[in-house]
Structure formats: structure tokens, C-alpha cells
């Protein structure tokens, strides 16, 4: 089992592993809306168009695309990062709109939370190259002490 996990980690790399984790999380979050939808408080912008059960499919689809993109080469995985950004951005906009129209004063904190812990982290991970290990000093590469 450990060897299989190690091979999968080598196959995916750091970016792919990140995409697989985010994709699984987004899909699970979407399935939670199907199983037991939470209160739509603060999401009136979304629920005015359709129920949270329908919006769950945004999370599920984005999660599946993100997870599937984890197996693509670096450069082609960008669609996974774009897909990962869509649901938290939509949720952040909905919560920010609830603050502006006065229906959910706590929405500003939730919007900032989505923008920093989701959107910000995804944007950061998308900008990290697959192999960004600092170079060893020249003496250390030749086996000499500095």
C-alpha cells in the first residue's frame, strides 16, 4: 500500500497532489449540499436563481474536473486550477453581495475567508513550479563542506 501511495505521489507531483486534494474536497463539499443542504443565509444571490441542491453541482463538477486535472502534465493542469477557483469565487461574491444589500452582515467575514483560504491558496499553488527546490551551494554539490 505504501509503495502504491509513493508511486502515485511521484506520478502526480506537488501540483497534482494539491489538485487531487482540492478536487476531492470540493466534490465532498458539493455532495454535502445534496445530502443535507445548510441554511441559505447569505447566499440569496444564488438561491434567487435555484436551490442550493442545484448549486451543489457546481462544487461537484469543479471538484471532478480539478481532480481529473491532477493527472495531467504541468502546464495542462491549468484547467484544474481554473475549475478549482470557480466555486469559492462564486460563493465569495454571493456573500459580499449579501453584505452590500444588508441581508447578511457576517457575509464580509465569510467572503474574505473564501477569498483568502480558498481562492488565494489556489492562486498561490497555481504559480508554484513543480520543481522549485533551492539550489545547493557549489561546494555542497561537490561534497565539500562550506
C-alpha positions as a printed NumPy array, in Angstrom:
array([[  0.   ,   0.   ,   0.   ],
       [  2.788,   2.432,   0.917],
       [  4.553,   1.737,  -2.37 ],
       [  1.376,   2.463,  -4.316],
       [  0.878,   5.757,  -2.49 ],
       [  4.526,   6.662,  -3.084],
       [  4.194,   5.889,  -6.83 ],
       [  1.006,   7.939,  -7.019],
       [  2.755,  10.851,  -5.287],
       [  5.662,  10.629,  -7.741],
       [  3.247,  10.446, -10.686],
       [  1.222,  13.442,  -9.542],
       [  4.   ,  15.673,  -8.249],
       [  3.313,  18.544,  -5.896],
       [  0.867,  20.382,  -8.136],
       [ -1.057,  17.237,  -8.995],
       [ -1.274,  16.202,  -5.354],
       [ -2.633,  19.65 ,  -4.492],
       [ -5.207,  19.427,  -7.289],
       [ -6.301,  15.951,  -6.213],
       [ -6.789,  17.08 ,  -2.597],
       [ -8.666,  20.253,  -3.585],
       [-10.766,  18.351,  -6.117],
       [-11.784,  15.73 ,  -3.569],
       [-12.611,  18.453,  -1.048],
       [-14.74 ,  20.444,  -3.473],
       [-16.625,  17.352,  -4.612],
       [-17.281,  16.322,  -1.   ],
       [-18.451,  19.843,  -0.173],
       [-20.863,  19.657,  -3.117],
       [-22.186,  16.259,  -2.058],
       [-22.835,  17.683,   1.415],
       [-25.222,  20.196,  -0.172],
       [-27.109,  17.306,  -1.765],
       [-27.233,  15.203,   1.382],
       [-28.149,  17.922,   3.873],
       [-28.351,  21.467,   2.483],
       [-27.341,  24.141,   5.011],
       [-29.194,  27.368,   5.666],
       [-29.074,  29.561,   2.577],
       [-28.496,  32.635,   4.731],
       [-26.104,  34.954,   2.924],
       [-26.468,  33.096,  -0.36 ],
       [-29.682,  34.788,  -1.501],
       [-27.969,  35.951,  -4.692],
       [-27.555,  32.28 ,  -5.638],
       [-30.798,  30.892,  -4.226],
       [-32.817,  33.518,  -6.107],
       [-31.903,  31.573,  -9.255],
       [-32.08 ,  27.985,  -7.966],
       [-31.777,  25.961,  -4.779],
       [-28.531,  25.008,  -3.054],
       [-29.09 ,  21.422,  -4.218],
       [-28.614,  22.691,  -7.769],
       [-25.619,  24.828,  -6.806],
       [-24.082,  21.682,  -5.293],
       [-23.383,  20.501,  -8.823],
       [-21.086,  23.499,  -9.36 ],
       [-18.891,  22.253,  -6.499],
       [-19.123,  18.607,  -7.612],
       [-18.312,  19.324, -11.255],
       [-15.445,  21.652, -10.369],
       [-14.107,  19.067,  -7.937],
       [-14.199,  16.31 , -10.541],
       [-12.508,  18.482, -13.183],
       [ -9.895,  19.577, -10.65 ],
       [ -9.235,  16.008,  -9.529],
       [ -9.012,  14.734, -13.101],
       [ -6.594,  17.553, -13.987],
       [ -4.222,  16.348, -11.29 ],
       [ -3.139,  13.555, -13.648],
       [ -2.222,  15.962, -16.47 ],
       [  1.252,  17.308, -17.146],
       [  2.329,  20.625, -15.685],
       [  1.022,  23.314, -17.998],
       [ -2.005,  21.324, -18.985],
       [ -3.17 ,  21.215, -15.383],
       [ -4.198,  24.871, -15.57 ],
       [ -7.806,  23.874, -16.267],
       [ -7.864,  22.176, -12.895],
       [ -6.746,  25.362, -11.185],
       [ -9.361,  27.396, -13.086],
       [-12.073,  24.885, -12.18 ],
       [-10.968,  24.943,  -8.538],
       [-11.295,  28.741,  -8.44 ],
       [-14.863,  28.985,  -9.714],
       [-16.991,  27.717,  -6.768],
       [-15.247,  29.613,  -3.949],
       [-15.234,  32.775,  -6.063],
       [-18.972,  32.449,  -6.713],
       [-19.612,  31.883,  -3.007],
       [-17.432,  34.873,  -2.035],
       [-19.302,  37.13 ,  -4.461],
       [-22.65 ,  35.923,  -3.099],
       [-21.624,  36.614,   0.498],
       [-20.2  ,  40.025,  -0.438],
       [-23.474,  40.879,  -2.215],
       [-25.389,  39.91 ,   0.932],
       [-23.32 ,  42.419,   2.893],
       [-23.902,  45.171,   0.34 ],
       [-27.681,  44.674,   0.272],
       [-27.795,  44.321,   4.071],
       [-29.215,  40.81 ,   4.33 ],
       [-26.22 ,  39.164,   5.999],
       [-23.775,  41.373,   7.88 ],
       [-21.467,  38.438,   8.703],
       [-21.042,  37.798,   4.972],
       [-17.992,  40.055,   4.729],
       [-16.022,  37.732,   7.005],
       [-17.166,  34.655,   5.116],
       [-16.34 ,  36.283,   1.77 ],
       [-12.839,  37.194,   2.964],
       [-12.421,  33.646,   4.294],
       [-13.308,  32.166,   0.877],
       [-11.058,  34.663,  -0.902],
       [ -8.031,  34.031,   1.314],
       [ -8.195,  30.384,   2.333],
       [ -9.579,  29.12 ,  -0.961],
       [ -9.002,  31.498,  -3.853],
       [ -5.699,  32.852,  -2.537],
       [ -4.256,  29.43 ,  -1.792],
       [ -5.325,  28.077,  -5.187],
       [ -3.778,  31.07 ,  -6.984],
       [ -0.571,  30.604,  -4.999],
       [ -0.415,  26.865,  -5.771],
       [ -1.012,  27.547,  -9.46 ],
       [  2.026,  29.829,  -9.517],
       [  4.396,  27.366,  -7.832],
       [  6.558,  25.471, -10.308],
       [  6.641,  21.699,  -9.959],
       [ 10.321,  21.665,  -9.002],
       [ 11.28 ,  24.755,  -7.043],
       [ 13.879,  23.281,  -4.738],
       [ 16.607,  25.784,  -3.829],
       [ 19.957,  25.051,  -5.437],
       [ 22.705,  23.733,  -3.204],
       [ 25.806,  25.871,  -2.801],
       [ 28.556,  24.888,  -5.241],
       [ 30.762,  23.412,  -2.504],
       [ 27.951,  21.209,  -1.175],
       [ 27.314,  19.789,  -4.643],
       [ 30.911,  18.631,  -4.924],
       [ 30.765,  17.009,  -1.489],
       [ 32.893,  19.636,   0.222],
       [ 31.917,  21.377,   3.416],
       [ 31.254,  25.116,   3.057]])
